[in-house]
Amino acid sequence: MRRTFSRSGGFSVLALVAAVPLLMATPAAAQTAQSPLPYDAERGVFTFANGLEQALPAVVQVTTLGSSSGPRSGDAEPRPMASGSGAIIDAAQGIVVTNNHVVEGGQKFTVDLTDGRIFEATLIGADKATDLAVLKFDATGLSQIEVVSSDTLRTGDLAFAVGYPLGLDQTLTMGVISGLGRSGMGDRIEDYIQTDAAVNSGNSGGPLLDSRGRLIGINTSILSGGGGGNDGIAFAVPSRIMNYVVAQLRETGEVKRGVTGAIFGSLNAERSRDFNIGIVRGAVVEDVAPGSSSERAGLRRGDIVTRIQNRPVSNAGTVQATIGIAAPGAELALVYLRDGHEGRATLQVQERTEQVVAAGSEVVLARGVTVHLNEGDLQVSSVEGGSAAAAAGIRAGDVVEAVDGGRVTSLTAFARAMDRRGQRVVSVRRGGESVRITLP
């Protein structure tokens, strides 16, 4: 069996367990000199505390205050409406990273430190597409967490989640990196780190740390079996995405994203058989908008992107996440398959324009919603993270029936109806019911 070791200096849980009996039989002095595991000779225990303790003072509790939705007593003072966690990444400026869903809708924000101090904070900016937000507060004597690249992570690396779950004080849990490049959990820019470190309500916005106490991601969500608690599957926004989003929010208060004109779908086993290829990981080019940078790069419908910026592509989420953190004008190197042959292209990210509709030969992209013909129906195949369509509640699988009360039965009619300024009311069929959705 092949043995793997962490590039960051940590060790797999299997290696740790296998080493414990040997180390227990070795004198303490020899363990200090020879042990591959963090060992406290004075106490005679194995521990990761030395590295992690440096990070813990920089993990804060974030409380969001806003107007109560219940009966009012005449007291107009904002009340606590949400609570989560955050990480100080710049002590000199008092910069805290947390989740957008922790601060969304809030009027005031407070930050609680581990030393018992509490401060009011200002929201610098938030990004719904990546579920990240940046707060700022003024204080002295702050600590900050070292941030390292998530691109060096390997499945099996130790991981530690820190936060304030379920009303408890600061809590540390340990697990491993269970997977990388996870997506498909919602209409967002997703390229998540998956971990089995226990993450629960209140951990949102807190850091995911490596075995040396360095930030590798921001905990954002869990996959629960229905009880709402931890089932050993949690997701974190990787530091690679966090760094880009935080820099933009600090500079301008918003994230400006470019476009490429290509519409991507995920490769799976069924589609792999349709393409008659021997891989099940990649992103399929569903369509290319005329005149777009993707068309100029030579991409065609049916191409399968296997690498982007020298990173392997797991699914459409990998490509969308890479484009989503690329500034307009950036050039992205692609490797793709076409008819069994490998090709290469350089895709330039274009600045997003005021164009409402992009129409391909078989797909229409309008205000973030992608529609294609499926057995005569205009079906939503995907929804762009952070778009007007995602915010309004349109879902993949919806069948578009009408726009502003007028029935649409073709892609051309849908594109024409959507290609106007102002609000559009889209009627969709969802699970046998008709739903009306207003797009701004």
SVG drawing of the C-alpha trace seen along z (x, -y; Angstrom):
<svg xmlns="http://www.w3.org/2000/svg" viewBox="-50 -53 67 55">
<polyline fill="none" stroke="black" stroke-width="0.4" points="0.0,0.0 1.3,-3.4 2.0,-5.8 1.2,-9.4 2.5,-12.3 1.2,-15.9 3.2,-18.5 2.5,-21.0 4.3,-18.8 1.2,-17.1 0.5,-13.4 -2.4,-11.2 -4.6,-9.8 -3.6,-6.2 0.1,-7.1 -0.6,-8.7 -2.5,-5.7 0.2,-3.3 2.9,-5.3 1.3,-5.6 2.2,-2.1 5.8,-2.5 6.1,-5.9 4.5,-4.8 7.3,-2.2 10.0,-4.7 11.6,-6.8 10.4,-10.4 13.8,-11.8 14.0,-9.8 10.5,-10.7 11.3,-14.4 14.3,-13.9 12.8,-11.2 9.0,-11.5 7.4,-12.5 4.3,-13.6 4.0,-16.8 5.0,-15.6 5.0,-17.5 7.8,-15.8 7.0,-17.7 3.4,-16.4 4.1,-13.1 1.3,-13.6 0.9,-14.0 -0.6,-17.3 -1.2,-19.8 -1.8,-22.6 1.5,-24.4 0.5,-25.3 -3.2,-25.7 -3.0,-27.9 -1.5,-30.7 -4.6,-30.8 -7.3,-30.5 -7.3,-34.2 -8.0,-35.3 -11.2,-33.3 -14.1,-35.5 -17.9,-35.3 -19.9,-37.4 -23.4,-38.6 -25.8,-40.2 -28.4,-42.6 -31.5,-43.7 -35.2,-44.3 -37.3,-41.5 -39.9,-39.9 -42.2,-39.3 -44.5,-41.7 -42.9,-45.0 -42.9,-46.4 -42.0,-49.9 -38.3,-49.3 -36.7,-50.2 -33.2,-49.0 -31.9,-46.2 -31.9,-42.8 -29.7,-39.7 -30.9,-37.9 -28.0,-35.7 -24.8,-34.4 -21.7,-32.9 -17.9,-32.9 -15.2,-34.8 -11.4,-34.9 -9.2,-37.9 -6.8,-38.0 -5.4,-41.5 -4.8,-42.5 -3.5,-46.0 -6.7,-46.9 -9.1,-44.8 -10.3,-42.8 -12.6,-39.8 -13.7,-37.3 -17.1,-35.5 -20.0,-34.2 -22.5,-36.4 -25.4,-34.4 -24.2,-35.3 -24.4,-39.1 -27.1,-39.2 -30.0,-41.6 -28.2,-43.0 -28.2,-46.6 -25.4,-46.3 -22.7,-43.8 -20.6,-42.9 -17.4,-40.9 -16.6,-39.0 -12.9,-38.2 -11.6,-35.3 -10.2,-37.7 -13.8,-38.8 -13.8,-42.1 -16.7,-43.0 -16.6,-45.6 -19.0,-47.0 -18.0,-46.2 -18.7,-47.8 -19.6,-45.7 -17.1,-46.4 -18.8,-44.3 -20.4,-40.9 -20.4,-38.5 -23.4,-36.2 -22.0,-34.1 -19.1,-32.8 -21.0,-33.3 -18.2,-35.5 -18.3,-38.9 -15.7,-41.2 -16.1,-43.2 -13.8,-45.8 -13.5,-46.9 -11.0,-49.1 -9.1,-47.5 -5.6,-47.0 -3.8,-43.8 -5.3,-41.7 -4.0,-38.4 -4.3,-37.3 -4.4,-33.9 -1.8,-33.0 -3.4,-32.2 -1.8,-29.6 -2.8,-28.4 -5.5,-25.8 -4.0,-24.6 -1.4,-22.5 -4.1,-20.5 -4.4,-16.7 -7.2,-14.4 -6.3,-12.9 -4.6,-16.0 -5.6,-16.7 -8.1,-19.6 -9.4,-21.6 -12.6,-23.6 -12.9,-26.4 -15.9,-28.4 -18.8,-29.0 -21.3,-26.2 -24.7,-25.6 -24.3,-28.5 -21.1,-27.1 -17.9,-29.0 -15.0,-28.7 -14.8,-25.0 -12.1,-23.1 -12.9,-19.9 -10.6,-17.7 -11.0,-15.6 -9.4,-15.2 -9.8,-16.7 -12.4,-14.3 -12.5,-15.7 -11.6,-18.7 -13.3,-20.6 -16.8,-19.9 -19.7,-21.6 -23.4,-21.2 -24.7,-22.2 -26.5,-25.3 -26.5,-28.2 -23.1,-29.7 -19.5,-29.8 -18.5,-26.5 -15.1,-24.7 -15.4,-23.6 -13.1,-21.8 -15.0,-18.8 -14.1,-17.8 -15.4,-15.5 -14.3,-17.8 -17.5,-18.5 -19.2,-21.7 -22.6,-22.8 -24.8,-25.8 -22.7,-28.7 -19.5,-27.5 -20.5,-29.4 -17.7,-31.9 -15.1,-30.3 -11.8,-29.1 -10.7,-25.6 -7.1,-25.2 -4.3,-22.8 -2.3,-21.0 0.0,-24.0 -2.9,-26.3 -2.9,-28.1 -6.1,-29.1 -7.0,-27.0 -10.7,-27.7 -13.8,-29.4 -16.5,-27.0 -19.8,-27.7 -22.2,-24.8 -23.0,-21.2 -24.7,-18.3 -27.2,-16.9 -29.4,-13.8 -32.4,-15.8 -31.8,-16.5 -29.9,-19.7 -26.9,-18.5 -23.4,-17.3 -23.3,-14.1 -19.6,-14.2 -19.8,-16.2 -19.0,-19.9 -17.8,-22.3 -15.4,-25.3 -14.6,-28.0 -10.9,-27.5 -8.4,-30.2 -7.7,-30.6 -11.2,-31.9 -11.3,-33.8 -8.1,-35.8 -9.5,-37.1 -13.0,-38.0 -11.6,-39.6 -9.2,-41.7 -12.0,-43.0 -14.3,-43.7 -11.7,-45.6 -10.8,-47.7 -14.2,-48.5 -16.9,-46.9 -18.0,-44.6 -16.8,-41.8 -16.6,-42.5 -16.6,-39.3 -16.0,-38.8 -17.6,-36.5 -16.4,-34.2 -19.6,-33.6 -19.4,-29.8 -22.0,-27.8 -20.7,-24.8 -22.3,-21.6 -20.8,-18.8 -19.6,-15.5 -20.9,-12.4 -21.1,-8.6 -24.2,-8.9 -22.9,-11.7 -19.5,-10.0 -21.2,-7.0 -22.9,-9.4 -19.6,-10.9 -18.0,-7.5 -15.0,-8.5 -13.3,-6.8 -13.5,-9.6 -16.2,-10.9 -14.7,-14.1 -14.7,-17.3 -16.9,-20.2 -18.9,-20.0 -19.3,-23.1 -23.0,-23.3 -23.0,-26.3 -20.9,-29.2 -22.3,-32.7 -21.6,-34.3 -18.8,-36.9 -17.7,-35.9 -14.1,-35.3 -14.9,-31.5 -15.8,-31.5 -12.6,-33.4 -10.6,-30.9 -12.1,-28.1 -14.3,-26.4 -17.3,-24.5 -20.4,-22.9 -19.5,-19.4 -15.9,-20.1 -14.9,-18.6 -12.6,-20.8 -10.3,-18.6 -7.8,-21.2 -8.0,-25.0 -5.0,-27.0 -3.1,-23.7 -5.7,-22.4 -7.7,-19.2 -11.4,-19.9 -13.8,-17.8 -17.0,-19.3 -18.5,-22.6 -18.0,-24.0 -14.3,-23.9 -14.4,-26.0 -17.0,-28.4 -15.1,-29.0 -11.9,-29.7 -13.7,-32.2 -15.5,-33.6 -12.3,-34.7 -10.6,-35.9 -10.5,-39.7 -11.7,-41.0 -8.8,-40.8 -7.3,-37.7 -6.3,-34.9 -7.1,-31.3 -5.3,-28.3 -7.6,-25.4 -7.0,-21.8 -10.0,-20.1 -11.0,-16.9 -12.8,-17.0 -13.6,-13.8 -11.1,-12.0 -8.2,-14.4 -6.7,-16.8 -6.7,-20.5 -5.5,-23.7 -6.9,-27.2 -6.4,-30.5 -9.6,-32.0 -9.8,-35.7 -12.2,-36.8 -14.3,-39.7 -15.7,-42.5 -19.4,-42.0 -21.6,-44.3 -25.1,-45.5 -26.2,-42.8 -29.2,-41.1 -29.3,-38.0 -26.7,-35.8 -28.2,-33.5 -26.4,-30.4 -27.7,-28.0 -29.3,-25.6 -29.1,-27.5 -30.1,-31.0 -28.5,-32.7 -30.7,-35.5 -30.1,-37.3 -28.2,-34.4 -30.6,-31.6 -29.7,-29.1 -32.6,-27.7 -32.5,-24.9 -35.1,-22.9 -36.0,-19.6 -38.7,-17.5 -40.4,-20.7 -40.2,-22.4 -38.0,-25.4 -36.2,-24.0 -33.8,-25.7 -30.5,-23.8 -28.5,-26.0 -28.6,-29.2 -25.5,-31.4 -24.4,-32.0 -25.0,-35.5 -27.3,-36.4 -30.7,-38.0 -32.2,-34.6 -30.6,-32.9 -31.6,-35.7 -35.2,-35.5 -35.5,-31.8 -35.4,-30.2 -34.1,-26.7 -32.6,-24.2 -35.3,-21.9 -38.0,-24.6 -39.9,-24.8 -40.5,-28.3 -44.1,-28.8 -44.5,-32.6 -42.8,-36.0 -44.9,-38.9 -48.0,-36.9 -47.1,-36.1 -46.5,-32.4 -43.1,-31.5 -42.6,-28.3 -39.2,-28.7 -35.7,-29.8 -36.0,-32.8 -39.3,-33.9 -37.7,-33.5 -34.6,-35.5 -36.8,-38.3 -39.0,-38.5 -36.1,-38.7 -34.0,-41.1 -35.7,-44.3 -34.8,-46.5 -36.8,-46.6 -38.5,-43.9 -39.6,-40.6 -42.2,-38.3 -41.4,-34.7 -43.9,-31.9 -42.4,-28.5 -43.8,-25.0 -42.2,-23.3 -43.4,-19.9 -46.8,-20.2 -47.4,-23.7 -47.1,-27.1 -44.8,-29.6 -44.4,-33.3 -41.0,-34.8 -40.1,-38.5 -36.6,-39.3 -35.3,-42.8"/>
</svg>
